[in-house]
């Protein structure tokens, strides 16, 4: 049997990169009984049918990591791409992506794109919010080529998922780094300032340097139903997690409880108000999910 990596999945067919090239495969029926769905990024073993030369996935190797949305396995890092303008940066959405990445325990970087469109003061304001938390930030622009080399270095020797809403420039950035990719890019609608969905399926793109990148479909929301308890949400905000256990109540959710360490840190300016506001917004959402 051949070994390979699933680089694309469409309509029940899986395209597996092997030493013999990319082969079209189907999954064996037993996977359905095991409630196991092959994902892009899965390392698999396949068998080729001599009758029709079709490959069949016989084994999915244990996953080192997995994301639910986009559905991808074995990635080594997430680069969250947000534009600072056109469309304007959405910190609420950025924080949702960060919560998801922290939940999965993935190495995460923030790419702040289109910095040529904004004043330096606003750029530094966003940088400071997230660098103070501990996140690595890359400021990029394909107009003046800023940050492109740094982003290229981040992609080297990694399996990277590019996360972020449509229109922020994910495909344009990849095209700038690897012109041969020729990924389709869409215009930003002047009426809605939302990008047109230009990536129609999840696909692992083979780059240089033994690297892959996943240019995933744009999306505007992420469900938080993977968080089981309200008090667990703070675990996925780095600046809150380091103060865990310092509140008066063990089950403190850092909202209306007295003697709360997180609210003390907020008053001291050690936690950004935008991050805390988004935390409270997510907390209410989780409460509603649990209620119904």
C-alpha positions as CSV (number, residue, x, y, z in Angstrom):
1,X,0.0,0.0,0.0
2,X,1.0,3.6,-0.7
3,X,1.3,6.3,2.0
4,X,0.4,9.9,1.4
5,X,-1.4,13.0,2.6
6,X,-4.9,14.1,1.6
7,X,-4.6,17.5,-0.1
8,X,-8.2,17.9,-1.3
9,X,-11.6,16.5,-0.7
10,X,-14.6,17.1,-3.0
11,X,-17.9,15.2,-3.3
12,X,-16.7,12.0,-1.6
13,X,-13.4,11.9,-3.5
14,X,-10.1,12.4,-1.8
15,X,-7.0,13.5,-3.6
16,X,-3.9,12.0,-1.9
17,X,-0.4,13.2,-2.6
18,X,2.0,10.2,-2.8
19,X,5.4,9.4,-4.1
20,X,3.6,8.4,-7.4
21,X,1.8,11.7,-7.6
22,X,-1.7,12.9,-6.6
23,X,-4.2,10.0,-6.8
24,X,-8.0,10.2,-6.7
25,X,-9.3,8.0,-3.9
26,X,-12.5,7.0,-2.1
27,X,-12.8,6.1,1.6
28,X,-13.7,2.6,2.7
29,X,-17.2,2.2,4.1
30,X,-16.0,1.1,7.5
31,X,-15.0,4.7,8.3
32,X,-18.7,5.7,8.3
33,X,-19.4,2.9,10.8
34,X,-16.6,4.3,13.0
35,X,-17.9,7.8,12.6
36,X,-14.6,8.8,11.1
37,X,-14.5,11.2,8.2
38,X,-11.2,11.7,6.3
39,X,-9.9,15.2,6.5
40,X,-7.6,17.3,4.4
41,X,-4.2,16.9,6.0
42,X,-4.8,13.3,7.1
43,X,-1.8,11.0,6.7
44,X,-3.3,7.9,5.1
45,X,-2.5,4.5,3.6
46,X,-4.2,3.7,0.3
47,X,-4.6,0.7,-2.0
48,X,-5.0,0.9,-5.7
49,X,-7.6,-1.2,-7.4
50,X,-6.2,-2.9,-10.5
51,X,-9.6,-3.0,-12.1
52,X,-10.3,0.7,-12.4
53,X,-7.0,2.2,-11.1
54,X,-9.0,4.0,-8.3
55,X,-7.4,4.4,-4.9
56,X,-9.1,3.4,-1.7
57,X,-8.2,4.9,1.7
58,X,-7.6,1.9,3.9
59,X,-6.1,3.6,7.0
60,X,-6.1,7.0,8.6
61,X,-3.1,7.5,10.8
62,X,-3.6,9.1,14.3
63,X,-4.0,12.9,14.0
64,X,-1.6,15.2,15.7
65,X,-4.1,18.1,15.6
66,X,-7.5,18.8,14.2
67,X,-9.6,21.9,13.4
68,X,-13.4,21.7,13.1
69,X,-13.8,24.8,10.9
70,X,-12.1,24.6,8.4
71,X,-12.0,20.8,8.7
72,X,-8.3,20.0,8.5
73,X,-5.9,17.7,10.3
74,X,-2.3,17.7,11.3
75,X,-1.6,21.4,10.9
76,X,1.4,22.8,12.8
77,X,0.3,26.4,13.0
78,X,-2.5,28.9,12.3
79,X,-2.0,32.3,10.7
80,X,-5.0,34.5,11.3
81,X,-5.2,37.1,8.6
82,X,-7.2,40.2,9.2
83,X,-7.2,43.4,7.2
84,X,-6.9,46.6,9.1
85,X,-9.1,48.4,6.5
86,X,-11.2,47.4,3.5
87,X,-12.8,45.6,5.2
88,X,-12.2,47.2,8.6
89,X,-10.6,45.0,11.2
90,X,-13.1,43.0,13.3
91,X,-11.6,42.4,16.7
92,X,-14.7,40.4,17.8
93,X,-14.0,37.9,15.0
94,X,-10.3,37.9,15.5
95,X,-10.8,37.0,19.2
96,X,-13.1,34.2,18.2
97,X,-10.4,32.8,15.9
98,X,-7.9,33.1,18.8
99,X,-10.3,31.2,21.2
100,X,-10.6,28.4,18.7
101,X,-6.8,28.2,18.1
102,X,-6.1,28.2,21.9
103,X,-8.8,25.5,22.4
104,X,-7.0,23.3,19.9
105,X,-3.6,24.1,21.4
106,X,-2.2,25.3,18.1
107,X,0.7,27.7,17.5
108,X,-0.9,30.9,16.3
109,X,0.3,34.0,14.6
110,X,-1.7,37.2,13.6
111,X,-1.2,38.7,10.2
112,X,-2.4,42.3,10.0
113,X,-2.8,42.9,6.3
114,X,-3.3,46.1,4.2
115,X,-1.4,48.2,6.6
116,X,-0.7,50.7,3.8
117,X,-4.3,51.8,4.1
118,X,-4.2,52.9,7.7
119,X,-2.4,55.4,9.9
120,X,0.6,54.2,12.0
121,X,-1.2,55.1,15.3
122,X,-4.1,52.7,14.6
123,X,-1.7,50.0,13.4
124,X,0.3,50.2,16.6
125,X,-2.8,50.3,18.8
126,X,-3.9,46.9,17.4
127,X,-0.3,45.5,17.6
128,X,0.0,46.5,21.2
129,X,-3.3,44.9,22.2
130,X,-2.2,41.5,21.0
131,X,1.6,41.6,21.4
132,X,1.0,42.5,25.1
133,X,-1.1,39.3,25.3
134,X,1.9,37.4,23.8
135,X,0.9,36.9,20.2
136,X,3.3,37.2,17.3
137,X,2.1,39.8,14.8
138,X,3.2,40.3,11.2
139,X,2.2,43.6,9.5
140,X,1.8,43.0,5.8
141,X,1.0,44.9,2.6
142,X,1.4,43.6,-1.0
143,X,1.4,47.3,-2.1
144,X,4.8,48.1,-0.5
145,X,5.9,44.5,0.1
146,X,6.1,45.0,3.8
147,X,6.2,41.9,6.0
148,X,6.1,39.6,3.0
149,X,9.6,38.1,3.7
150,X,8.7,37.5,7.3
151,X,5.4,35.8,6.4
152,X,7.3,33.6,3.9
153,X,9.7,32.5,6.7
154,X,6.7,31.6,8.9
155,X,5.4,29.3,6.2
156,X,8.6,27.4,5.7
157,X,8.6,23.8,7.0
158,X,5.1,24.1,8.4
159,X,1.6,22.9,7.5
160,X,-0.3,26.2,7.9
161,X,-4.0,27.1,7.8
162,X,-4.8,30.6,6.7
163,X,-7.8,31.6,8.8
164,X,-9.8,34.8,8.4
165,X,-12.9,36.2,6.7
166,X,-13.2,36.7,3.0
167,X,-11.7,39.9,1.5
168,X,-8.8,40.3,3.9
169,X,-6.3,39.3,1.3
170,X,-5.3,35.7,2.1
171,X,-5.1,34.6,-1.5
172,X,-3.4,37.8,-2.6
173,X,-0.7,37.3,0.1
174,X,-0.1,33.7,-1.0
175,X,0.1,34.8,-4.7
176,X,2.6,37.5,-3.7
177,X,4.8,35.0,-1.9
178,X,4.4,32.2,-4.5
179,X,3.4,33.7,-7.9
180,X,3.1,30.3,-9.5
181,X,0.1,29.5,-7.3
182,X,-2.2,31.8,-9.2
183,X,-5.0,31.6,-6.6
184,X,-8.2,33.4,-7.5
185,X,-8.8,36.7,-5.7
186,X,-12.1,38.5,-5.4
187,X,-13.0,42.2,-5.3
188,X,-14.4,43.7,-2.1
189,X,-18.1,44.6,-2.6
190,X,-18.4,48.4,-2.3
191,X,-21.9,48.1,-0.9
192,X,-21.2,45.5,1.8
193,X,-17.4,45.8,2.3
194,X,-17.5,42.0,2.5
195,X,-15.3,39.8,0.3
196,X,-16.7,37.5,-2.2
197,X,-16.1,33.8,-1.4
198,X,-13.3,32.9,-3.8
199,X,-12.0,29.7,-2.2
200,X,-14.8,27.1,-2.9
201,X,-13.3,24.1,-1.1
202,X,-10.7,23.2,1.5
203,X,-7.4,22.4,-0.2
204,X,-3.9,21.8,1.0
205,X,-1.5,23.6,-1.3
206,X,2.0,22.2,-1.8
207,X,4.6,24.9,-1.4
208,X,8.4,25.0,-1.5
209,X,10.6,24.1,1.4
210,X,8.6,20.9,2.4
211,X,5.7,23.2,3.3
212,X,1.9,23.2,2.9
213,X,-0.7,25.9,3.3
214,X,-4.4,25.6,3.5
215,X,-6.3,28.5,1.9
216,X,-9.7,27.9,3.4
217,X,-13.2,29.2,2.5
218,X,-14.0,32.6,4.1
219,X,-16.4,32.5,7.0
220,X,-18.1,35.1,9.2
221,X,-18.7,33.3,12.4
222,X,-17.4,30.4,14.5
223,X,-19.6,28.5,16.9
224,X,-18.4,28.3,20.5
225,X,-20.3,25.1,21.3
226,X,-17.0,23.3,21.8
227,X,-16.7,25.1,25.2
228,X,-18.5,22.9,27.7
229,X,-18.6,25.2,30.7
230,X,-18.9,28.9,31.1
231,X,-15.9,29.0,33.5
232,X,-13.7,27.4,30.9
233,X,-13.9,30.3,28.4
234,X,-11.2,32.3,30.3
235,X,-8.8,29.4,29.7
236,X,-8.6,30.5,26.0
237,X,-7.8,34.1,26.7
238,X,-4.1,34.0,27.5
239,X,-4.1,37.1,29.7
240,X,-6.9,35.7,31.8
241,X,-5.6,32.1,32.0
242,X,-2.4,33.1,33.8
243,X,-4.5,34.5,36.7
244,X,-6.6,31.3,37.0
245,X,-7.3,30.4,40.6
246,X,-6.8,33.9,42.0
247,X,-10.5,34.8,42.1
248,X,-12.5,34.3,45.3
249,X,-14.7,31.7,43.7
250,X,-13.3,28.7,41.8
251,X,-16.2,28.9,39.3
252,X,-15.8,32.6,38.7
253,X,-16.7,33.7,35.2
254,X,-15.3,37.2,35.7
255,X,-18.6,39.1,35.2
256,X,-20.6,40.1,38.3
257,X,-18.8,38.1,41.0
258,X,-17.1,40.0,43.8
259,X,-13.3,39.8,44.5
260,X,-12.5,38.9,40.9
261,X,-8.8,39.0,39.9
262,X,-9.6,39.4,36.2
263,X,-11.7,42.6,36.9
264,X,-8.8,43.9,39.0
265,X,-6.4,43.3,36.1
266,X,-8.9,45.1,33.8
267,X,-9.0,48.1,36.0
268,X,-5.2,48.2,36.1
269,X,-5.1,48.2,32.3
270,X,-3.4,44.8,32.1
271,X,-6.3,43.4,30.1
272,X,-7.5,45.3,27.0
273,X,-11.1,46.5,27.3
274,X,-11.9,45.3,23.8
275,X,-10.7,41.8,24.7
276,X,-12.7,41.8,27.9
277,X,-15.8,43.1,26.1
278,X,-15.5,40.3,23.6
279,X,-15.0,37.8,26.4
280,X,-18.3,38.9,28.0
281,X,-20.0,38.7,24.6
282,X,-18.8,35.1,24.1
283,X,-19.8,34.3,27.7
284,X,-23.4,35.3,27.0
285,X,-23.4,33.3,23.9
286,X,-22.2,30.2,25.7
287,X,-24.9,30.7,28.4
288,X,-27.5,30.8,25.6
289,X,-26.1,27.7,24.0
290,X,-26.3,25.8,27.3
291,X,-29.8,27.2,28.0
292,X,-31.2,25.6,24.8
